[in-house]
Amino acid sequence: MMSAQEILASVGTFSSRDLLLFEEYTVRRSFPKNDVLLHLGEICQSVYFILSGSFFQFQSNNITETIIDLHLPKEWMYNHPSLIEQKPSGTTIKAFEQSEVLELSLNNVHNLIAKSQSFLSLGRIFDQPNNRTYLFDHSLNPIQKYNYIKTAKPLIVQVFPVKMIASYLKIAPETLSRVRANK
């Protein structure tokens, strides 16, 4: 089981008192496979640290699901536009497998900051360099996209099927299979 210190290590340095506060203000939640953490149209009110399992974030047009993001253990996860602007989510976040998260509500982020200035560093969760931004703001070919994702999130290729990774990378599954075969 990960400690509060391990979870917060990527965000900043915290005192023992801060770590106890963090544990007090977070909620451990379990999600069975295919359980929805955030529904389309719902306003995202929390950030989640993935302790185990994995999630995928997608848009759906009733026929196809377009993968927007793939989330793995030891990552913070939320719907950025919905949380930051407090507007209805344009995506759904669903458990890909049995998963466990630590939930920290936006309200409790504010409570933590009020109790200790150290928690201002939680802002880093919201500024994380977004893999998607890099992938799609640079005109990368399929090989470069696949290499980038293998470097940035190496577990993706072990956890998610080719079809989901291809959707995330915005390339055809056949193209991704060829790229992988040539590796």
Phi and psi restraints in degrees (value plus and minus 20) as a CYANA .aco file:
   2 MET   PHI     -94.7   -54.7
   2 MET   PSI     122.3   162.3
   3 SER   PHI    -107.5   -67.5
   3 SER   PSI     142.1   182.1
   4 ALA   PHI     -77.1   -37.1
   4 ALA   PSI     -58.1   -18.1
   5 GLN   PHI     -82.1   -42.1
   5 GLN   PSI     -64.1   -24.1
   6 GLU   PHI     -84.3   -44.3
   6 GLU   PSI     -60.6   -20.6
   7 ILE   PHI     -84.6   -44.6
   7 ILE   PSI     -61.0   -21.0
   8 LEU   PHI    -108.8   -68.8
   8 LEU   PSI     -25.2    14.8
   9 ALA   PHI     -75.8   -35.8
   9 ALA   PSI     -56.7   -16.7
  10 SER   PHI     -95.2   -55.2
  10 SER   PSI     -31.0     9.0
  11 VAL   PHI    -121.5   -81.5
  11 VAL   PSI     -57.8   -17.8
  12 GLY   PHI     152.5   192.5
  12 GLY   PSI    -185.8  -145.8
  13 THR   PHI    -130.9   -90.9
  13 THR   PSI     113.8   153.8
  14 PHE   PHI    -152.1  -112.1
  14 PHE   PSI     125.8   165.8
  15 SER   PHI     -95.9   -55.9
  15 SER   PSI     149.4   189.4
  16 SER   PHI     -79.4   -39.4
  16 SER   PSI     -60.4   -20.4
  17 ARG   PHI     -81.5   -41.5
  17 ARG   PSI     -63.5   -23.5
  18 ASP   PHI     -80.5   -40.5
  18 ASP   PSI     -62.5   -22.5
  19 LEU   PHI     -83.9   -43.9
  19 LEU   PSI     -58.5   -18.5
  20 LEU   PHI     -85.8   -45.8
  20 LEU   PSI     -60.6   -20.6
  21 LEU   PHI     -81.3   -41.3
  21 LEU   PSI     -64.6   -24.6
  22 PHE   PHI     -78.5   -38.5
  22 PHE   PSI     -65.7   -25.7
  23 GLU   PHI     -82.9   -42.9
  23 GLU   PSI     -55.5   -15.5
  24 GLU   PHI     -88.5   -48.5
  24 GLU   PSI     -53.4   -13.4
  25 TYR   PHI    -117.2   -77.2
  25 TYR   PSI     -20.7    19.3
  26 THR   PHI    -127.5   -87.5
  26 THR   PSI     135.5   175.5
  27 VAL   PHI    -143.8  -103.8
  27 VAL   PSI     110.6   150.6
  28 ARG   PHI    -105.3   -65.3
  28 ARG   PSI     109.3   149.3
  29 ARG   PHI    -152.9  -112.9
  29 ARG   PSI     124.7   164.7
  30 SER   PHI    -130.7   -90.7
  30 SER   PSI     124.0   164.0
  31 PHE   PHI    -150.5  -110.5
  31 PHE   PSI      99.3   139.3
  32 PRO   PHI     -87.7   -47.7
  32 PRO   PSI     142.3   182.3
  33 LYS   PHI     -70.8   -30.8
  33 LYS   PSI     117.0   157.0
  34 ASN   PHI      50.5    90.5
  34 ASN   PSI     -15.0    25.0
  35 ASP   PHI     -93.9   -53.9
  35 ASP   PSI     121.3   161.3
  36 VAL   PHI    -112.0   -72.0
  36 VAL   PSI     106.3   146.3
  37 LEU   PHI    -109.3   -69.3
  37 LEU   PSI     -57.9   -17.9
  38 LEU   PHI    -157.8  -117.8
  38 LEU   PSI     102.2   142.2
  39 HIS   PHI    -106.3   -66.3
  39 HIS   PSI     130.6   170.6
  40 LEU   PHI     -73.6   -33.6
  40 LEU   PSI     112.2   152.2
  41 GLY   PHI      67.8   107.8
  41 GLY   PSI     -32.3     7.7
  42 GLU   PHI    -102.6   -62.6
  42 GLU   PSI     129.5   169.5
  43 ILE   PHI    -110.8   -70.8
  43 ILE   PSI     104.6   144.6
  44 CYS   PHI     -87.9   -47.9
  44 CYS   PSI     102.8   142.8
  45 GLN   PHI    -134.2   -94.2
  45 GLN   PSI     -20.7    19.3
  46 SER   PHI    -165.1  -125.1
  46 SER   PSI     141.0   181.0
  47 VAL   PHI    -129.6   -89.6
  47 VAL   PSI     131.0   171.0
  48 TYR   PHI    -147.8  -107.8
  48 TYR   PSI     113.5   153.5
  49 PHE   PHI    -122.2   -82.2
  49 PHE   PSI     103.3   143.3
  50 ILE   PHI    -101.9   -61.9
  50 ILE   PSI      95.2   135.2
  51 LEU   PHI    -103.6   -63.6
  51 LEU   PSI     -61.3   -21.3
  52 SER   PHI    -174.4  -134.4
  52 SER   PSI     138.7   178.7
  53 GLY   PHI      66.6   106.6
  53 GLY   PSI    -185.4  -145.4
  54 SER   PHI    -174.3  -134.3
  54 SER   PSI     139.9   179.9
  55 PHE   PHI    -155.0  -115.0
  55 PHE   PSI     139.1   179.1
  56 PHE   PHI    -152.5  -112.5
  56 PHE   PSI     125.5   165.5
  57 GLN   PHI    -133.7   -93.7
  57 GLN   PSI     109.3   149.3
  58 PHE   PHI    -164.7  -124.7
  58 PHE   PSI     140.1   180.1
  59 GLN   PHI    -129.7   -89.7
  59 GLN   PSI     125.4   165.4
  60 SER   PHI    -150.5  -110.5
  60 SER   PSI     120.2   160.2
  61 ASN   PHI    -137.2   -97.2
  61 ASN   PSI      13.6    53.6
  62 ASN   PHI      53.9    93.9
  62 ASN   PSI     -41.0    -1.0
  63 ILE   PHI    -128.8   -88.8
  63 ILE   PSI     -71.3   -31.3
  64 THR   PHI    -142.0  -102.0
  64 THR   PSI     130.8   170.8
  65 GLU   PHI    -123.8   -83.8
  65 GLU   PSI     106.0   146.0
  66 THR   PHI    -121.6   -81.6
  66 THR   PSI      99.2   139.2
  67 ILE   PHI     -93.8   -53.8
  67 ILE   PSI     104.3   144.3
  68 ILE   PHI    -116.5   -76.5
  68 ILE   PSI     -57.7   -17.7
  69 ASP   PHI    -176.7  -136.7
  69 ASP   PSI     134.2   174.2
  70 LEU   PHI    -141.4  -101.4
  70 LEU   PSI     109.6   149.6
  71 HIS   PHI    -139.3   -99.3
  71 HIS   PSI     115.2   155.2
  72 LEU   PHI    -141.6  -101.6
  72 LEU   PSI     148.5   188.5
  73 PRO   PHI     -76.0   -36.0
  73 PRO   PSI     131.3   171.3
  74 LYS   PHI      48.1    88.1
  74 LYS   PSI       6.1    46.1
  75 GLU   PHI    -141.3  -101.3
  75 GLU   PSI     129.7   169.7
  76 TRP   PHI    -105.8   -65.8
  76 TRP   PSI     121.2   161.2
  77 MET   PHI    -158.6  -118.6
  77 MET   PSI     120.4   160.4
  78 TYR   PHI    -192.8  -152.8
  78 TYR   PSI     151.1   191.1
  79 ASN   PHI    -114.8   -74.8
  79 ASN   PSI      87.9   127.9
  80 HIS   PHI     -75.8   -35.8
  80 HIS   PSI     -78.6   -38.6
  81 PRO   PHI     -81.1   -41.1
  81 PRO   PSI     -58.3   -18.3
  82 SER   PHI     -86.6   -46.6
  82 SER   PSI     -65.0   -25.0
  83 LEU   PHI     -89.0   -49.0
  83 LEU   PSI     -69.4   -29.4
  84 ILE   PHI     -88.3   -48.3
  84 ILE   PSI     -63.0   -23.0
  85 GLU   PHI    -116.4   -76.4
  85 GLU   PSI     -22.3    17.7
  86 GLN   PHI      29.7    69.7
  86 GLN   PSI      30.5    70.5
  87 LYS   PHI    -140.8  -100.8
  87 LYS   PSI     140.1   180.1
  88 PRO   PHI     -75.7   -35.7
  88 PRO   PSI     119.2   159.2
  89 SER   PHI     -89.0   -49.0
  89 SER   PSI     117.5   157.5
  90 GLY   PHI    -111.7   -71.7
  90 GLY   PSI     -19.6    20.4
  91 THR   PHI    -152.1  -112.1
  91 THR   PSI     148.4   188.4
  92 THR   PHI    -134.5   -94.5
  92 THR   PSI     121.2   161.2
  93 ILE   PHI    -133.4   -93.4
  93 ILE   PSI     103.8   143.8
  94 LYS   PHI    -150.1  -110.1
  94 LYS   PSI     125.2   165.2
  95 ALA   PHI     -91.6   -51.6
  95 ALA   PSI     106.1   146.1
  96 PHE   PHI    -100.0   -60.0
  96 PHE   PSI     -48.7    -8.7
  97 GLU   PHI    -169.3  -129.3
  97 GLU   PSI     152.4   192.4
  98 GLN   PHI     -70.2   -30.2
  98 GLN   PSI     105.4   145.4
  99 SER   PHI    -159.3  -119.3
  99 SER   PSI     136.8   176.8
 100 GLU   PHI    -152.8  -112.8
 100 GLU   PSI     115.7   155.7
 101 VAL   PHI    -150.5  -110.5
 101 VAL   PSI     142.9   182.9
 102 LEU   PHI    -128.8   -88.8
 102 LEU   PSI     101.3   141.3
 103 GLU   PHI    -119.9   -79.9
 103 GLU   PSI     113.3   153.3
 104 LEU   PHI    -146.7  -106.7
 104 LEU   PSI      90.1   130.1
 105 SER   PHI     -92.0   -52.0
 105 SER   PSI     135.1   175.1
 106 LEU   PHI     -78.5   -38.5
 106 LEU   PSI     -60.0   -20.0
 107 ASN   PHI     -78.9   -38.9
 107 ASN   PSI     -62.8   -22.8
 108 ASN   PHI     -93.9   -53.9
 108 ASN   PSI     -46.0    -6.0
 109 VAL   PHI     -79.5   -39.5
 109 VAL   PSI     -66.4   -26.4
 110 HIS   PHI     -84.7   -44.7
 110 HIS   PSI     -60.3   -20.3
 111 ASN   PHI     -82.3   -42.3
 111 ASN   PSI     -62.5   -22.5
 112 LEU   PHI     -83.1   -43.1
 112 LEU   PSI     -64.1   -24.1
 113 ILE   PHI     -82.4   -42.4
 113 ILE   PSI     -58.0   -18.0
 114 ALA   PHI     -84.5   -44.5
 114 ALA   PSI     -51.9   -11.9
 115 LYS   PHI    -107.0   -67.0
 115 LYS   PSI     -46.5    -6.5
 116 SER   PHI    -175.5  -135.5
 116 SER   PSI     105.3   145.3
 117 GLN   PHI     -82.1   -42.1
 117 GLN   PSI     -41.5    -1.5
 118 SER   PHI     -74.7   -34.7
 118 SER   PSI     -51.8   -11.8
 119 PHE   PHI     -94.7   -54.7
 119 PHE   PSI     -25.5    14.5
 120 LEU   PHI     -79.2   -39.2
 120 LEU   PSI     -48.0    -8.0
 121 SER   PHI     -88.1   -48.1
 121 SER   PSI     -31.4     8.6
 122 LEU   PHI     -80.7   -40.7
 122 LEU   PSI     -40.5    -0.5
 123 GLY   PHI     -75.1   -35.1
 123 GLY   PSI     -45.8    -5.8
 124 ARG   PHI     -80.7   -40.7
 124 ARG   PSI     -48.9    -8.9
 125 ILE   PHI     -78.7   -38.7
 125 ILE   PSI     -57.2   -17.2
 126 PHE   PHI    -104.0   -64.0
 126 PHE   PSI     -33.1     6.9
 127 ASP   PHI    -124.6   -84.6
 127 ASP   PSI     -15.6    24.4
 128 GLN   PHI     -69.7   -29.7
 128 GLN   PSI     116.5   156.5
 129 PRO   PHI     -80.9   -40.9
 129 PRO   PSI     102.4   142.4
 130 ASN   PHI    -104.9   -64.9
 130 ASN   PSI     101.8   141.8
 131 ASN   PHI     -75.1   -35.1
 131 ASN   PSI     -60.3   -20.3
 132 ARG   PHI     -80.4   -40.4
 132 ARG   PSI     -63.1   -23.1
 133 THR   PHI     -78.6   -38.6
 133 THR   PSI     -65.5   -25.5
 134 TYR   PHI     -83.1   -43.1
 134 TYR   PSI     -67.8   -27.8
 135 LEU   PHI     -78.2   -38.2
 135 LEU   PSI     -59.6   -19.6
 136 PHE   PHI    -125.4   -85.4
 136 PHE   PSI     -27.7    12.3
 137 ASP   PHI    -110.7   -70.7
 137 ASP   PSI     -28.9    11.1
 138 HIS   PHI    -135.0   -95.0
 138 HIS   PSI     117.6   157.6
 139 SER   PHI    -104.2   -64.2
 139 SER   PSI      65.1   105.1
 140 LEU   PHI    -113.5   -73.5
 140 LEU   PSI     123.2   163.2
 141 ASN   PHI    -101.6   -61.6
 141 ASN   PSI     149.3   189.3
 142 PRO   PHI     -74.9   -34.9
 142 PRO   PSI     -57.5   -17.5
 143 ILE   PHI     -85.8   -45.8
 143 ILE   PSI     -63.9   -23.9
 144 GLN   PHI     -84.9   -44.9
 144 GLN   PSI     -60.2   -20.2
 145 LYS   PHI     -81.1   -41.1
 145 LYS   PSI     -67.0   -27.0
 146 TYR   PHI     -83.9   -43.9
 146 TYR   PSI     -64.0   -24.0
 147 ASN   PHI     -82.7   -42.7
 147 ASN   PSI     -60.1   -20.1
 148 TYR   PHI     -82.2   -42.2
 148 TYR   PSI     -67.9   -27.9
 149 ILE   PHI     -86.9   -46.9
 149 ILE   PSI     -54.6   -14.6
 150 LYS   PHI     -86.6   -46.6
 150 LYS   PSI     -51.5   -11.5
 151 THR   PHI    -100.4   -60.4
 151 THR   PSI     -66.7   -26.7
 152 ALA   PHI     -91.4   -51.4
 152 ALA   PSI     -61.2   -21.2
 153 LYS   PHI    -160.0  -120.0
 153 LYS   PSI      51.7    91.7
 154 PRO   PHI     -76.9   -36.9
 154 PRO   PSI     -48.8    -8.8
 155 LEU   PHI     -90.1   -50.1
 155 LEU   PSI     -40.4    -0.4
 156 ILE   PHI     -71.5   -31.5
 156 ILE   PSI     -64.8   -24.8
 157 VAL   PHI     -91.0   -51.0
 157 VAL   PSI     -37.3     2.7
 158 GLN   PHI    -110.7   -70.7
 158 GLN   PSI     -44.2    -4.2
 159 VAL   PHI    -117.7   -77.7
 159 VAL   PSI     -66.0   -26.0
 160 PHE   PHI    -120.6   -80.6
 160 PHE   PSI     127.0   167.0
 161 PRO   PHI     -90.6   -50.6
 161 PRO   PSI     137.6   177.6
 162 VAL   PHI     -70.7   -30.7
 162 VAL   PSI     -63.5   -23.5
 163 LYS   PHI     -79.7   -39.7
 163 LYS   PSI     -61.2   -21.2
 164 MET   PHI     -91.3   -51.3
 164 MET   PSI     -61.3   -21.3
 165 ILE   PHI     -84.5   -44.5
 165 ILE   PSI     -62.0   -22.0
 166 ALA   PHI     -80.7   -40.7
 166 ALA   PSI     -63.9   -23.9
 167 SER   PHI     -81.2   -41.2
 167 SER   PSI     -64.2   -24.2
 168 TYR   PHI     -80.3   -40.3
 168 TYR   PSI     -61.2   -21.2
 169 LEU   PHI    -103.5   -63.5
 169 LEU   PSI     -24.1    15.9
 170 LYS   PHI      41.0    81.0
 170 LYS   PSI      23.8    63.8
 171 ILE   PHI    -153.5  -113.5
 171 ILE   PSI     139.5   179.5
 172 ALA   PHI     -88.2   -48.2
 172 ALA   PSI     123.2   163.2
 173 PRO   PHI     -74.7   -34.7
 173 PRO   PSI     -56.1   -16.1
 174 GLU   PHI     -83.7   -43.7
 174 GLU   PSI     -59.9   -19.9
 175 THR   PHI     -83.4   -43.4
 175 THR   PSI     -65.5   -25.5
 176 LEU   PHI     -82.9   -42.9
 176 LEU   PSI     -60.6   -20.6
 177 SER   PHI     -80.5   -40.5
 177 SER   PSI     -61.7   -21.7
 178 ARG   PHI     -83.2   -43.2
 178 ARG   PSI     -65.7   -25.7
 179 VAL   PHI     -78.0   -38.0
 179 VAL   PSI     -66.4   -26.4
 180 ARG   PHI     -85.9   -45.9
 180 ARG   PSI     -56.8   -16.8
 181 ALA   PHI     -85.5   -45.5
 181 ALA   PSI     -52.0   -12.0
 182 ASN   PHI    -102.6   -62.6
 182 ASN   PSI     -22.6    17.4
